[in-house]
Amino acid sequence: MYKLLIRYVNQFGKDFPVLSVKDKSEYEICRIVRECCERNTVYTETPVTSLGT
């Protein structure tokens, strides 16, 4: 995980928002960070929306 977080910092110039994913497992966090680096996109938290009327 450390190497992925360092890669994220080097690629985007800022820390990965670990507190945004605090409820996820280490495996899921690694997958998210790796995906961000591969797609060259900064992580943004997807807001949960309700579909009620």
mmCIF entry with sequence, helices, sheets and N, C-alpha, C, O atoms, coordinates in Angstrom:
data_MODEL
# 
_entry.id   MODEL 
# 
_entity.id                         1 
_entity.type                       polymer 
_entity.pdbx_number_of_molecules   1 
# 
_entity_poly.entity_id                      1 
_entity_poly.type                           'polypeptide(L)' 
_entity_poly.nstd_linkage                   no 
_entity_poly.nstd_monomer                   no 
_entity_poly.pdbx_seq_one_letter_code       MYKLLIRYVNQFGKDFPVLSVKDKSEYEICRIVRECCERNTVYTETPVTSLGT 
_entity_poly.pdbx_seq_one_letter_code_can   MYKLLIRYVNQFGKDFPVLSVKDKSEYEICRIVRECCERNTVYTETPVTSLGT 
_entity_poly.pdbx_strand_id                 A 
# 
loop_
_entity_poly_seq.entity_id 
_entity_poly_seq.num 
_entity_poly_seq.mon_id 
_entity_poly_seq.hetero 
1 1  MET n 
1 2  TYR n 
1 3  LYS n 
1 4  LEU n 
1 5  LEU n 
1 6  ILE n 
1 7  ARG n 
1 8  TYR n 
1 9  VAL n 
1 10 ASN n 
1 11 GLN n 
1 12 PHE n 
1 13 GLY n 
1 14 LYS n 
1 15 ASP n 
1 16 PHE n 
1 17 PRO n 
1 18 VAL n 
1 19 LEU n 
1 20 SER n 
1 21 VAL n 
1 22 LYS n 
1 23 ASP n 
1 24 LYS n 
1 25 SER n 
1 26 GLU n 
1 27 TYR n 
1 28 GLU n 
1 29 ILE n 
1 30 CYS n 
1 31 ARG n 
1 32 ILE n 
1 33 VAL n 
1 34 ARG n 
1 35 GLU n 
1 36 CYS n 
1 37 CYS n 
1 38 GLU n 
1 39 ARG n 
1 40 ASN n 
1 41 THR n 
1 42 VAL n 
1 43 TYR n 
1 44 THR n 
1 45 GLU n 
1 46 THR n 
1 47 PRO n 
1 48 VAL n 
1 49 THR n 
1 50 SER n 
1 51 LEU n 
1 52 GLY n 
1 53 THR n 
# 
_struct_asym.id          A 
_struct_asym.entity_id   1 
# 
loop_
_struct_conf.conf_type_id 
_struct_conf.id 
_struct_conf.pdbx_PDB_helix_id 
_struct_conf.beg_label_comp_id 
_struct_conf.beg_label_asym_id 
_struct_conf.beg_label_seq_id 
_struct_conf.pdbx_beg_PDB_ins_code 
_struct_conf.end_label_comp_id 
_struct_conf.end_label_asym_id 
_struct_conf.end_label_seq_id 
_struct_conf.pdbx_end_PDB_ins_code 
_struct_conf.beg_auth_comp_id 
_struct_conf.beg_auth_asym_id 
_struct_conf.beg_auth_seq_id 
_struct_conf.end_auth_comp_id 
_struct_conf.end_auth_asym_id 
_struct_conf.end_auth_seq_id 
_struct_conf.pdbx_PDB_helix_class 
_struct_conf.details 
_struct_conf.pdbx_PDB_helix_length 
HELX_P HELX_P1 AA1 TYR A 2  ? PHE A 12 ? TYR A 2  PHE A 12 1 ? 11 
HELX_P HELX_P2 AA2 VAL A 18 ? VAL A 21 ? VAL A 18 VAL A 21 5 ? 4  
HELX_P HELX_P3 AA3 GLU A 26 ? ARG A 39 ? GLU A 26 ARG A 39 1 ? 14 
# 
_struct_conf_type.id          HELX_P 
_struct_conf_type.criteria    ? 
_struct_conf_type.reference   ? 
# 
loop_
_atom_site.group_PDB 
_atom_site.id 
_atom_site.type_symbol 
_atom_site.label_atom_id 
_atom_site.label_alt_id 
_atom_site.label_comp_id 
_atom_site.label_asym_id 
_atom_site.label_entity_id 
_atom_site.label_seq_id 
_atom_site.pdbx_PDB_ins_code 
_atom_site.Cartn_x 
_atom_site.Cartn_y 
_atom_site.Cartn_z 
_atom_site.occupancy 
_atom_site.B_iso_or_equiv 
_atom_site.pdbx_formal_charge 
_atom_site.auth_seq_id 
_atom_site.auth_comp_id 
_atom_site.auth_asym_id 
_atom_site.auth_atom_id 
_atom_site.pdbx_PDB_model_num 
ATOM 1   N N  . MET A 1 1  ? 0.826   -1.189 0.000   1.00 0.00 ? 1  MET A N  1 
ATOM 2   C CA . MET A 1 1  ? 0.000   0.000  0.000   1.00 0.00 ? 1  MET A CA 1 
ATOM 3   C C  . MET A 1 1  ? 0.872   1.256  0.000   1.00 0.00 ? 1  MET A C  1 
ATOM 4   O O  . MET A 1 1  ? 0.548   2.236  -0.670  1.00 0.00 ? 1  MET A O  1 
ATOM 5   N N  . TYR A 1 2  ? 1.971   1.230  0.744   1.00 0.00 ? 2  TYR A N  1 
ATOM 6   C CA . TYR A 1 2  ? 2.856   2.392  0.832   1.00 0.00 ? 2  TYR A CA 1 
ATOM 7   C C  . TYR A 1 2  ? 3.328   2.835  -0.553  1.00 0.00 ? 2  TYR A C  1 
ATOM 8   O O  . TYR A 1 2  ? 3.295   4.022  -0.877  1.00 0.00 ? 2  TYR A O  1 
ATOM 9   N N  . LYS A 1 3  ? 3.765   1.879  -1.359  1.00 0.00 ? 3  LYS A N  1 
ATOM 10  C CA . LYS A 1 3  ? 4.266   2.214  -2.699  1.00 0.00 ? 3  LYS A CA 1 
ATOM 11  C C  . LYS A 1 3  ? 3.171   2.828  -3.558  1.00 0.00 ? 3  LYS A C  1 
ATOM 12  O O  . LYS A 1 3  ? 3.437   3.747  -4.333  1.00 0.00 ? 3  LYS A O  1 
ATOM 13  N N  . LEU A 1 4  ? 1.949   2.337  -3.433  1.00 0.00 ? 4  LEU A N  1 
ATOM 14  C CA . LEU A 1 4  ? 0.835   2.903  -4.201  1.00 0.00 ? 4  LEU A CA 1 
ATOM 15  C C  . LEU A 1 4  ? 0.530   4.331  -3.763  1.00 0.00 ? 4  LEU A C  1 
ATOM 16  O O  . LEU A 1 4  ? 0.269   5.199  -4.595  1.00 0.00 ? 4  LEU A O  1 
ATOM 17  N N  . LEU A 1 5  ? 0.564   4.572  -2.451  1.00 0.00 ? 5  LEU A N  1 
ATOM 18  C CA . LEU A 1 5  ? 0.286   5.919  -1.951  1.00 0.00 ? 5  LEU A CA 1 
ATOM 19  C C  . LEU A 1 5  ? 1.376   6.900  -2.380  1.00 0.00 ? 5  LEU A C  1 
ATOM 20  O O  . LEU A 1 5  ? 1.082   8.051  -2.705  1.00 0.00 ? 5  LEU A O  1 
ATOM 21  N N  . ILE A 1 6  ? 2.630   6.452  -2.382  1.00 0.00 ? 6  ILE A N  1 
ATOM 22  C CA . ILE A 1 6  ? 3.733   7.300  -2.854  1.00 0.00 ? 6  ILE A CA 1 
ATOM 23  C C  . ILE A 1 6  ? 3.572   7.579  -4.343  1.00 0.00 ? 6  ILE A C  1 
ATOM 24  O O  . ILE A 1 6  ? 3.799   8.702  -4.794  1.00 0.00 ? 6  ILE A O  1 
ATOM 25  N N  . ARG A 1 7  ? 3.184   6.571  -5.101  1.00 0.00 ? 7  ARG A N  1 
ATOM 26  C CA . ARG A 1 7  ? 2.947   6.755  -6.540  1.00 0.00 ? 7  ARG A CA 1 
ATOM 27  C C  . ARG A 1 7  ? 1.856   7.800  -6.766  1.00 0.00 ? 7  ARG A C  1 
ATOM 28  O O  . ARG A 1 7  ? 1.982   8.652  -7.646  1.00 0.00 ? 7  ARG A O  1 
ATOM 29  N N  . TYR A 1 8  ? 0.788   7.735  -5.976  1.00 0.00 ? 8  TYR A N  1 
ATOM 30  C CA . TYR A 1 8  ? -0.314  8.689  -6.080  1.00 0.00 ? 8  TYR A CA 1 
ATOM 31  C C  . TYR A 1 8  ? 0.193   10.110 -5.807  1.00 0.00 ? 8  TYR A C  1 
ATOM 32  O O  . TYR A 1 8  ? -0.112  11.037 -6.558  1.00 0.00 ? 8  TYR A O  1 
ATOM 33  N N  . VAL A 1 9  ? 0.961   10.272 -4.736  1.00 0.00 ? 9  VAL A N  1 
ATOM 34  C CA . VAL A 1 9  ? 1.508   11.592 -4.390  1.00 0.00 ? 9  VAL A CA 1 
ATOM 35  C C  . VAL A 1 9  ? 2.397   12.115 -5.507  1.00 0.00 ? 9  VAL A C  1 
ATOM 36  O O  . VAL A 1 9  ? 2.282   13.280 -5.890  1.00 0.00 ? 9  VAL A O  1 
ATOM 37  N N  . ASN A 1 10 ? 3.274   11.282 -6.032  1.00 0.00 ? 10 ASN A N  1 
ATOM 38  C CA . ASN A 1 10 ? 4.175   11.705 -7.106  1.00 0.00 ? 10 ASN A CA 1 
ATOM 39  C C  . ASN A 1 10 ? 3.417   12.051 -8.376  1.00 0.00 ? 10 ASN A C  1 
ATOM 40  O O  . ASN A 1 10 ? 3.794   12.976 -9.095  1.00 0.00 ? 10 ASN A O  1 
ATOM 41  N N  . GLN A 1 11 ? 2.359   11.321 -8.652  1.00 0.00 ? 11 GLN A N  1 
ATOM 42  C CA . GLN A 1 11 ? 1.605   11.529 -9.882  1.00 0.00 ? 11 GLN A CA 1 
ATOM 43  C C  . GLN A 1 11 ? 0.696   12.751 -9.810  1.00 0.00 ? 11 GLN A C  1 
ATOM 44  O O  . GLN A 1 11 ? 0.565   13.481 -10.793 1.00 0.00 ? 11 GLN A O  1 
ATOM 45  N N  . PHE A 1 12 ? 0.071   12.982 -8.664  1.00 0.00 ? 12 PHE A N  1 
ATOM 46  C CA . PHE A 1 12 ? -0.928  14.045 -8.561  1.00 0.00 ? 12 PHE A CA 1 
ATOM 47  C C  . PHE A 1 12 ? -0.502  15.228 -7.697  1.00 0.00 ? 12 PHE A C  1 
ATOM 48  O O  . PHE A 1 12 ? -1.186  16.251 -7.675  1.00 0.00 ? 12 PHE A O  1 
ATOM 49  N N  . GLY A 1 13 ? 0.613   15.105 -6.989  1.00 0.00 ? 13 GLY A N  1 
ATOM 50  C CA . GLY A 1 13 ? 1.110   16.220 -6.193  1.00 0.00 ? 13 GLY A CA 1 
ATOM 51  C C  . GLY A 1 13 ? 0.338   16.472 -4.915  1.00 0.00 ? 13 GLY A C  1 
ATOM 52  O O  . GLY A 1 13 ? 0.473   17.538 -4.314  1.00 0.00 ? 13 GLY A O  1 
ATOM 53  N N  . LYS A 1 14 ? -0.468  15.514 -4.487  1.00 0.00 ? 14 LYS A N  1 
ATOM 54  C CA . LYS A 1 14 ? -1.184  15.643 -3.219  1.00 0.00 ? 14 LYS A CA 1 
ATOM 55  C C  . LYS A 1 14 ? -1.473  14.256 -2.659  1.00 0.00 ? 14 LYS A C  1 
ATOM 56  O O  . LYS A 1 14 ? -1.467  13.259 -3.381  1.00 0.00 ? 14 LYS A O  1 
ATOM 57  N N  . ASP A 1 15 ? -1.727  14.221 -1.352  1.00 0.00 ? 15 ASP A N  1 
ATOM 58  C CA . ASP A 1 15 ? -1.982  12.949 -0.684  1.00 0.00 ? 15 ASP A CA 1 
ATOM 59  C C  . ASP A 1 15 ? -3.315  12.351 -1.116  1.00 0.00 ? 15 ASP A C  1 
ATOM 60  O O  . ASP A 1 15 ? -4.254  13.070 -1.459  1.00 0.00 ? 15 ASP A O  1 
ATOM 61  N N  . PHE A 1 16 ? -3.380  11.021 -1.094  1.00 0.00 ? 16 PHE A N  1 
ATOM 62  C CA . PHE A 1 16 ? -4.641  10.329 -1.326  1.00 0.00 ? 16 PHE A CA 1 
ATOM 63  C C  . PHE A 1 16 ? -5.522  10.555 -0.100  1.00 0.00 ? 16 PHE A C  1 
ATOM 64  O O  . PHE A 1 16 ? -5.040  10.440 1.027   1.00 0.00 ? 16 PHE A O  1 
ATOM 65  N N  . PRO A 1 17 ? -6.802  10.873 -0.296  1.00 0.00 ? 17 PRO A N  1 
ATOM 66  C CA . PRO A 1 17 ? -7.694  11.151 0.845   1.00 0.00 ? 17 PRO A CA 1 
ATOM 67  C C  . PRO A 1 17 ? -8.098  9.870  1.588   1.00 0.00 ? 17 PRO A C  1 
ATOM 68  O O  . PRO A 1 17 ? -9.198  9.353  1.396   1.00 0.00 ? 17 PRO A O  1 
ATOM 69  N N  . VAL A 1 18 ? -7.210  9.377  2.422   1.00 0.00 ? 18 VAL A N  1 
ATOM 70  C CA . VAL A 1 18 ? -7.420  8.107  3.119   1.00 0.00 ? 18 VAL A CA 1 
ATOM 71  C C  . VAL A 1 18 ? -8.676  8.147  3.992   1.00 0.00 ? 18 VAL A C  1 
ATOM 72  O O  . VAL A 1 18 ? -9.381  7.144  4.102   1.00 0.00 ? 18 VAL A O  1 
ATOM 73  N N  . LEU A 1 19 ? -8.956  9.279  4.603   1.00 0.00 ? 19 LEU A N  1 
ATOM 74  C CA . LEU A 1 19 ? -10.134 9.363  5.465   1.00 0.00 ? 19 LEU A CA 1 
ATOM 75  C C  . LEU A 1 19 ? -11.438 9.183  4.693   1.00 0.00 ? 19 LEU A C  1 
ATOM 76  O O  . LEU A 1 19 ? -12.458 8.818  5.277   1.00 0.00 ? 19 LEU A O  1 
ATOM 77  N N  . SER A 1 20 ? -11.413 9.433  3.404   1.00 0.00 ? 20 SER A N  1 
ATOM 78  C CA . SER A 1 20 ? -12.612 9.243  2.583   1.00 0.00 ? 20 SER A CA 1 
ATOM 79  C C  . SER A 1 20 ? -12.934 7.772  2.362   1.00 0.00 ? 20 SER A C  1 
ATOM 80  O O  . SER A 1 20 ? -14.062 7.429  2.007   1.00 0.00 ? 20 SER A O  1 
ATOM 81  N N  . VAL A 1 21 ? -11.962 6.911  2.566   1.00 0.00 ? 21 VAL A N  1 
ATOM 82  C CA . VAL A 1 21 ? -12.160 5.475  2.333   1.00 0.00 ? 21 VAL A CA 1 
ATOM 83  C C  . VAL A 1 21 ? -11.909 4.666  3.607   1.00 0.00 ? 21 VAL A C  1 
ATOM 84  O O  . VAL A 1 21 ? -11.577 3.483  3.543   1.00 0.00 ? 21 VAL A O  1 
ATOM 85  N N  . LYS A 1 22 ? -12.068 5.305  4.749   1.00 0.00 ? 22 LYS A N  1 
ATOM 86  C CA . LYS A 1 22 ? -11.736 4.654  6.020   1.00 0.00 ? 22 LYS A CA 1 
ATOM 87  C C  . LYS A 1 22 ? -12.586 3.427  6.322   1.00 0.00 ? 22 LYS A C  1 
ATOM 88  O O  . LYS A 1 22 ? -12.185 2.586  7.127   1.00 0.00 ? 22 LYS A O  1 
ATOM 89  N N  . ASP A 1 23 ? -13.747 3.309  5.695   1.00 0.00 ? 23 ASP A N  1 
ATOM 90  C CA . ASP A 1 23 ? -14.616 2.159  5.937   1.00 0.00 ? 23 ASP A CA 1 
ATOM 91  C C  . ASP A 1 23 ? -14.335 0.986  4.994   1.00 0.00 ? 23 ASP A C  1 
ATOM 92  O O  . ASP A 1 23 ? -15.002 -0.046 5.067   1.00 0.00 ? 23 ASP A O  1 
ATOM 93  N N  . LYS A 1 24 ? -13.349 1.147  4.112   1.00 0.00 ? 24 LYS A N  1 
ATOM 94  C CA . LYS A 1 24 ? -13.013 0.100  3.139   1.00 0.00 ? 24 LYS A CA 1 
ATOM 95  C C  . LYS A 1 24 ? -11.829 -0.731 3.629   1.00 0.00 ? 24 LYS A C  1 
ATOM 96  O O  . LYS A 1 24 ? -11.057 -0.287 4.479   1.00 0.00 ? 24 LYS A O  1 
ATOM 97  N N  . SER A 1 25 ? -11.696 -1.922 3.092   1.00 0.00 ? 25 SER A N  1 
ATOM 98  C CA . SER A 1 25 ? -10.576 -2.796 3.460   1.00 0.00 ? 25 SER A CA 1 
ATOM 99  C C  . SER A 1 25 ? -9.296  -2.316 2.772   1.00 0.00 ? 25 SER A C  1 
ATOM 100 O O  . SER A 1 25 ? -9.337  -1.519 1.834   1.00 0.00 ? 25 SER A O  1 
ATOM 101 N N  . GLU A 1 26 ? -8.169  -2.817 3.254   1.00 0.00 ? 26 GLU A N  1 
ATOM 102 C CA . GLU A 1 26 ? -6.889  -2.456 2.653   1.00 0.00 ? 26 GLU A CA 1 
ATOM 103 C C  . GLU A 1 26 ? -6.850  -2.862 1.184   1.00 0.00 ? 26 GLU A C  1 
ATOM 104 O O  . GLU A 1 26 ? -6.325  -2.131 0.344   1.00 0.00 ? 26 GLU A O  1 
ATOM 105 N N  . TYR A 1 27 ? -7.404  -4.025 0.881   1.00 0.00 ? 27 TYR A N  1 
ATOM 106 C CA . TYR A 1 27 ? -7.453  -4.501 -0.505  1.00 0.00 ? 27 TYR A CA 1 
ATOM 107 C C  . TYR A 1 27 ? -8.228  -3.519 -1.386  1.00 0.00 ? 27 TYR A C  1 
ATOM 108 O O  . TYR A 1 27 ? -7.779  -3.183 -2.482  1.00 0.00 ? 27 TYR A O  1 
ATOM 109 N N  . GLU A 1 28 ? -9.382  -3.059 -0.915  1.00 0.00 ? 28 GLU A N  1 
ATOM 110 C CA . GLU A 1 28 ? -10.196 -2.129 -1.702  1.00 0.00 ? 28 GLU A CA 1 
ATOM 111 C C  . GLU A 1 28 ? -9.491  -0.788 -1.895  1.00 0.00 ? 28 GLU A C  1 
ATOM 112 O O  . GLU A 1 28 ? -9.559  -0.196 -2.972  1.00 0.00 ? 28 GLU A O  1 
ATOM 113 N N  . ILE A 1 29 ? -8.816  -0.312 -0.851  1.00 0.00 ? 29 ILE A N  1 
ATOM 114 C CA . ILE A 1 29 ? -8.092  0.958  -0.955  1.00 0.00 ? 29 ILE A CA 1 
ATOM 115 C C  . ILE A 1 29 ? -6.969  0.841  -1.976  1.00 0.00 ? 29 ILE A C  1 
ATOM 116 O O  . ILE A 1 29 ? -6.782  1.741  -2.795  1.00 0.00 ? 29 ILE A O  1 
ATOM 117 N N  . CYS A 1 30 ? -6.227  -0.249 -1.938  1.00 0.00 ? 30 CYS A N  1 
ATOM 118 C CA . CYS A 1 30 ? -5.150  -0.465 -2.911  1.00 0.00 ? 30 CYS A CA 1 
ATOM 119 C C  . CYS A 1 30 ? -5.709  -0.493 -4.325  1.00 0.00 ? 30 CYS A C  1 
ATOM 120 O O  . CYS A 1 30 ? -5.115  0.076  -5.241  1.00 0.00 ? 30 CYS A O  1 
ATOM 121 N N  . ARG A 1 31 ? -6.839  -1.145 -4.505  1.00 0.00 ? 31 ARG A N  1 
ATOM 122 C CA . ARG A 1 31 ? -7.469  -1.222 -5.820  1.00 0.00 ? 31 ARG A CA 1 
ATOM 123 C C  . ARG A 1 31 ? -7.876  0.172  -6.304  1.00 0.00 ? 31 ARG A C  1 
ATOM 124 O O  . ARG A 1 31 ? -7.681  0.502  -7.474  1.00 0.00 ? 31 ARG A O  1 
ATOM 125 N N  . ILE A 1 32 ? -8.435  0.985  -5.418  1.00 0.00 ? 32 ILE A N  1 
ATOM 126 C CA . ILE A 1 32 ? -8.864  2.339  -5.776  1.00 0.00 ? 32 ILE A CA 1 
ATOM 127 C C  . ILE A 1 32 ? -7.665  3.197  -6.163  1.00 0.00 ? 32 ILE A C  1 
ATOM 128 O O  . ILE A 1 32 ? -7.691  3.880  -7.186  1.00 0.00 ? 32 ILE A O  1 
ATOM 129 N N  . VAL A 1 33 ? -6.611  3.162  -5.345  1.00 0.00 ? 33 VAL A N  1 
ATOM 130 C CA . VAL A 1 33 ? -5.417  3.971  -5.618  1.00 0.00 ? 33 VAL A CA 1 
ATOM 131 C C  . VAL A 1 33 ? -4.777  3.542  -6.934  1.00 0.00 ? 33 VAL A C  1 
ATOM 132 O O  . VAL A 1 33 ? -4.403  4.386  -7.749  1.00 0.00 ? 33 VAL A O  1 
ATOM 133 N N  . ARG A 1 34 ? -4.652  2.239  -7.143  1.00 0.00 ? 34 ARG A N  1 
ATOM 134 C CA . ARG A 1 34 ? -4.063  1.717  -8.382  1.00 0.00 ? 34 ARG A CA 1 
ATOM 135 C C  . ARG A 1 34 ? -4.887  2.160  -9.594  1.00 0.00 ? 34 ARG A C  1 
ATOM 136 O O  . ARG A 1 34 ? -4.332  2.571  -10.613 1.00 0.00 ? 34 ARG A O  1 
ATOM 137 N N  . GLU A 1 35 ? -6.196  2.073  -9.476  1.00 0.00 ? 35 GLU A N  1 
ATOM 138 C CA . GLU A 1 35 ? -7.079  2.470  -10.572 1.00 0.00 ? 35 GLU A CA 1 
ATOM 139 C C  . GLU A 1 35 ? -6.941  3.961  -10.879 1.00 0.00 ? 35 GLU A C  1 
ATOM 140 O O  . GLU A 1 35 ? -6.922  4.350  -12.046 1.00 0.00 ? 35 GLU A O  1 
ATOM 141 N N  . CYS A 1 36 ? -6.845  4.787  -9.859  1.00 0.00 ? 36 CYS A N  1 
ATOM 142 C CA . CYS A 1 36 ? -6.653  6.227  -10.060 1.00 0.00 ? 36 CYS A CA 1 
ATOM 143 C C  . CYS A 1 36 ? -5.357  6.498  -10.823 1.00 0.00 ? 36 CYS A C  1 
ATOM 144 O O  . CYS A 1 36 ? -5.336  7.296  -11.760 1.00 0.00 ? 36 CYS A O  1 
ATOM 145 N N  . CYS A 1 37 ? -4.291  5.838  -10.422 1.00 0.00 ? 37 CYS A N  1 
ATOM 146 C CA . CYS A 1 37 ? -2.999  6.044  -11.072 1.00 0.00 ? 37 CYS A CA 1 
ATOM 147 C C  . CYS A 1 37 ? -3.015  5.552  -12.514 1.00 0.00 ? 37 CYS A C  1 
ATOM 148 O O  . CYS A 1 37 ? -2.470  6.208  -13.402 1.00 0.00 ? 37 CYS A O  1 
ATOM 149 N N  . GLU A 1 38 ? -3.633  4.406  -12.750 1.00 0.00 ? 38 GLU A N  1 
ATOM 150 C CA . GLU A 1 38 ? -3.684  3.862  -14.111 1.00 0.00 ? 38 GLU A CA 1 
ATOM 151 C C  . GLU A 1 38 ? -4.538  4.716  -15.038 1.00 0.00 ? 38 GLU A C  1 
ATOM 152 O O  . GLU A 1 38 ? -4.217  4.866  -16.217 1.00 0.00 ? 38 GLU A O  1 
ATOM 153 N N  . ARG A 1 39 ? -5.617  5.272  -14.513 1.00 0.00 ? 39 ARG A N  1 
ATOM 154 C CA . ARG A 1 39 ? -6.520  6.105  -15.327 1.00 0.00 ? 39 ARG A CA 1 
ATOM 155 C C  . ARG A 1 39 ? -6.122  7.577  -15.325 1.00 0.00 ? 39 ARG A C  1 
ATOM 156 O O  . ARG A 1 39 ? -6.710  8.391  -16.037 1.00 0.00 ? 39 ARG A O  1 
ATOM 157 N N  . ASN A 1 40 ? -5.108  7.910  -14.512 1.00 0.00 ? 40 ASN A N  1 
ATOM 158 C CA . ASN A 1 40 ? -4.629  9.280  -14.378 1.00 0.00 ? 40 ASN A CA 1 
ATOM 159 C C  . ASN A 1 40 ? -5.751  10.227 -13.946 1.00 0.00 ? 40 ASN A C  1 
ATOM 160 O O  . ASN A 1 40 ? -5.911  11.317 -14.494 1.00 0.00 ? 40 ASN A O  1 
ATOM 161 N N  . THR A 1 41 ? -6.521  9.783  -12.952 1.00 0.00 ? 41 THR A N  1 
ATOM 162 C CA . THR A 1 41 ? -7.610  10.595 -12.413 1.00 0.00 ? 41 THR A CA 1 
ATOM 163 C C  . THR A 1 41 ? -7.481  10.683 -10.898 1.00 0.00 ? 41 THR A C  1 
ATOM 164 O O  . THR A 1 41 ? -7.210  9.687  -10.227 1.00 0.00 ? 41 THR A O  1 
ATOM 165 N N  . VAL A 1 42 ? -7.676  11.873 -10.374 1.00 0.00 ? 42 VAL A N  1 
ATOM 166 C CA . VAL A 1 42 ? -7.644  12.098 -8.933  1.00 0.00 ? 42 VAL A CA 1 
ATOM 167 C C  . VAL A 1 42 ? -8.887  11.461 -8.320  1.00 0.00 ? 42 VAL A C  1 
ATOM 168 O O  . VAL A 1 42 ? -9.965  11.506 -8.912  1.00 0.00 ? 42 VAL A O  1 
ATOM 169 N N  . TYR A 1 43 ? -8.740  10.872 -7.141  1.00 0.00 ? 43 TYR A N  1 
ATOM 170 C CA . TYR A 1 43 ? -9.879  10.237 -6.478  1.00 0.00 ? 43 TYR A CA 1 
ATOM 171 C C  . TYR A 1 43 ? -10.867 11.286 -6.013  1.00 0.00 ? 43 TYR A C  1 
ATOM 172 O O  . TYR A 1 43 ? -10.497 12.266 -5.366  1.00 0.00 ? 43 TYR A O  1 
ATOM 173 N N  . THR A 1 44 ? -12.120 11.072 -6.348  1.00 0.00 ? 44 THR A N  1 
ATOM 174 C CA . THR A 1 44 ? -13.199 11.908 -5.829  1.00 0.00 ? 44 THR A CA 1 
ATOM 175 C C  . THR A 1 44 ? -14.256 10.983 -5.263  1.00 0.00 ? 44 THR A C  1 
ATOM 176 O O  . THR A 1 44 ? -14.600 9.966  -5.864  1.00 0.00 ? 44 THR A O  1 
ATOM 177 N N  . GLU A 1 45 ? -14.756 11.344 -4.118  1.00 0.00 ? 45 GLU A N  1 
ATOM 178 C CA . GLU A 1 45 ? -15.771 10.537 -3.461  1.00 0.00 ? 45 GLU A CA 1 
ATOM 179 C C  . GLU A 1 45 ? -17.087 10.689 -4.209  1.00 0.00 ? 45 GLU A C  1 
ATOM 180 O O  . GLU A 1 45 ? -17.540 11.808 -4.450  1.00 0.00 ? 45 GLU A O  1 
ATOM 181 N N  . THR A 1 46 ? -17.699 9.576  -4.574  1.00 0.00 ? 46 THR A N  1 
ATOM 182 C CA . THR A 1 46 ? -18.975 9.610  -5.276  1.00 0.00 ? 46 THR A CA 1 
ATOM 183 C C  . THR A 1 46 ? -20.080 9.768  -4.245  1.00 0.00 ? 46 THR A C  1 
ATOM 184 O O  . THR A 1 46 ? -20.237 8.924  -3.364  1.00 0.00 ? 46 THR A O  1 
ATOM 185 N N  . PRO A 1 47 ? -20.845 10.845 -4.352  1.00 0.00 ? 47 PRO A N  1 
ATOM 186 C CA . PRO A 1 47 ? -21.911 11.046 -3.371  1.00 0.00 ? 47 PRO A CA 1 
ATOM 187 C C  . PRO A 1 47 ? -23.024 10.013 -3.548  1.00 0.00 ? 47 PRO A C  1 
ATOM 188 O O  . PRO A 1 47 ? -23.359 9.625  -4.667  1.00 0.00 ? 47 PRO A O  1 
ATOM 189 N N  . VAL A 1 48 ? -23.581 9.582  -2.435  1.00 0.00 ? 48 VAL A N  1 
ATOM 190 C CA . VAL A 1 48 ? -24.691 8.633  -2.470  1.00 0.00 ? 48 VAL A CA 1 
ATOM 191 C C  . VAL A 1 48 ? -25.973 9.429  -2.622  1.00 0.00 ? 48 VAL A C  1 
ATOM 192 O O  . VAL A 1 48 ? -26.238 10.354 -1.855  1.00 0.00 ? 48 VAL A O  1 
ATOM 193 N N  . THR A 1 49 ? -26.763 9.063  -3.614  1.00 0.00 ? 49 THR A N  1 
ATOM 194 C CA . THR A 1 49 ? -28.020 9.772  -3.844  1.00 0.00 ? 49 THR A CA 1 
ATOM 195 C C  . THR A 1 49 ? -29.178 8.810  -3.683  1.00 0.00 ? 49 THR A C  1 
ATOM 196 O O  . THR A 1 49 ? -29.066 7.624  -3.992  1.00 0.00 ? 49 THR A O  1 
ATOM 197 N N  . SER A 1 50 ? -30.279 9.326  -3.201  1.00 0.00 ? 50 SER A N  1 
ATOM 198 C CA . SER A 1 50 ? -31.467 8.485  -3.072  1.00 0.00 ? 50 SER A CA 1 
ATOM 199 C C  . SER A 1 50 ? -32.317 8.651  -4.318  1.00 0.00 ? 50 SER A C  1 
ATOM 200 O O  . SER A 1 50 ? -32.337 9.718  -4.933  1.00 0.00 ? 50 SER A O  1 
ATOM 201 N N  . LEU A 1 51 ? -33.012 7.599  -4.682  1.00 0.00 ? 51 LEU A N  1 
ATOM 202 C CA . LEU A 1 51 ? -33.821 7.620  -5.896  1.00 0.00 ? 51 LEU A CA 1 
ATOM 203 C C  . LEU A 1 51 ? -35.307 7.718  -5.584  1.00 0.00 ? 51 LEU A C  1 
ATOM 204 O O  . LEU A 1 51 ? -36.138 7.347  -6.413  1.00 0.00 ? 51 LEU A O  1 
ATOM 205 N N  . GLY A 1 52 ? -35.647 8.201  -4.423  1.00 0.00 ? 52 GLY A N  1 
ATOM 206 C CA . GLY A 1 52 ? -37.055 8.331  -4.032  1.00 0.00 ? 52 GLY A CA 1 
ATOM 207 C C  . GLY A 1 52 ? -37.693 9.586  -4.600  1.00 0.00 ? 52 GLY A C  1 
ATOM 208 O O  . GLY A 1 52 ? -37.005 10.547 -4.945  1.00 0.00 ? 52 GLY A O  1 
ATOM 209 N N  . THR A 1 53 ? -39.004 9.567  -4.693  1.00 0.00 ? 53 THR A N  1 
ATOM 210 C CA . THR A 1 53 ? -39.725 10.761 -5.183  1.00 0.00 ? 53 THR A CA 1 
ATOM 211 C C  . THR A 1 53 ? -40.612 11.315 -4.120  1.00 0.00 ? 53 THR A C  1 
ATOM 212 O O  . THR A 1 53 ? -41.295 12.314 -4.345  1.00 0.00 ? 53 THR A O  1 
# 
